[in-house]
Amino acid sequence: MSWRQLQICRRAVHSLPKSSPSSFPFEMPSFSSLSAQHMEYSRGVGRKLLDTRTETFLYPHRHRMWCAISSRPSHLLFETLQDTPFLSKRNCKTFCDGMERGNCNVVNHNGLPSSIPAGDIGNTSNPTMLHCASFLPMFQGQKAGQERPYVLLILNHDLPVLTLFLWNKASLRICADGGANQIYDSLPNLFPNENPATVRERYKPDIIKGDLDSIRPEVKEFYSALGTEILCDADDQDSTDFQKCVKHVMGNIHEVGNGHMKLLVLGGLSGRLDHVFANVNTLYLFPKVQMVLLNDENMAFLLPRGYKHEIRIDSSLEGPHCGLIPLGEPSSCTTTTGLKWNLTNSSMKFGGLISTSNRPVADHITVQSDTDLIWTVTLHSLQSRLKEQMSSADWTPI
């Protein structure tokens, strides 16, 4: 059913008389623009809406995050689910205004009308989620002054050179426990001609959080004296320090919680394999957060189900290899465009087919799947290009 037809159904629900949900014999009014099949489906949905008072059909773009609540049949209200970040009436008005103007063929990954042409989704109920690595240095097409803010999270493993180039533009810099040791130890090595203390003062994290069993005492004392906020969370032993940091960021920066701001994670793609799996598992635990795992050679993020994903590729930085991994559960239907070996309603699972060593051949990749997938892409020559830039005479430390 198209967005226009959904809009007609929504208006019909607005006009319902006040009546008992259990006794009202609902019949959807007839509209010439609806086919007989759509009308029959709408009647069934209408009865269910009045019987259960909750139904996501009229607003399928919200999928799991929103439900439409009919507290009075004549007045359709929005009510947020307990775990959704959308608490603002302004967001409800933005969506309704877009519906009234009839321009909701494109929505962003938050289910609100999108001002960015993200593709025609008139033939599917899935909204479009956009992915773009514009945070990477030397990303083509990104104009100066138009960079999107992000949060930088440092885990306890060797840091990529990329850290230096992401640090200054981050809205918040948070270390997960022993990640503070990495900042303290590694970054001075990149500036052999400078006093180590000067480098450490320049790259001071805003927050250090975790159970604090990994951070060394002298590191903790050094950053505490510089004003870094030290947050101990030793009671929760079922969550990793990474997960504790994500929860803290979501609770304090709402743009991260609702997907408007990316959370870039450094140090999560190398080291102990069990740690790597725990880091990837964190992507699944927080599907509403746009988290990106990064090092100098690779980038990975979650493609949550229920969306048509559009991934913009900068071939000067990304590629030549990419992959789609069904880590959480098997996928029975995945379709892609823009890859050398595209999938068409394909099944993927461990013990069967998974899409690895694939190649992007277009500037835009699209992915639709019935399950969550991990997207991975290599970053070619990024480390050497960053080091070359650091060695140039006109480069200055952040």
PyMOL commands that set and color helices and strands:
alter all, ss='L'
color gray80, all
select helices_A, chain A and resi 3-14+36-52+60-62+89-101+162-167+179-190+196-202+217-225+241-252+254-257+273-285+382-391
alter helices_A, ss='H'
color red, helices_A
select strands_A, chain A and resi 54-55+66-72+75-80+128-132+150-154+170-176+207-210+229-232+262-266+291-294+298-303+308-312+318-325+331-337+346-348+355-358+364-369+373-379
alter strands_A, ss='S'
color yellow, strands_A
deselect
rebuild
show_as cartoon
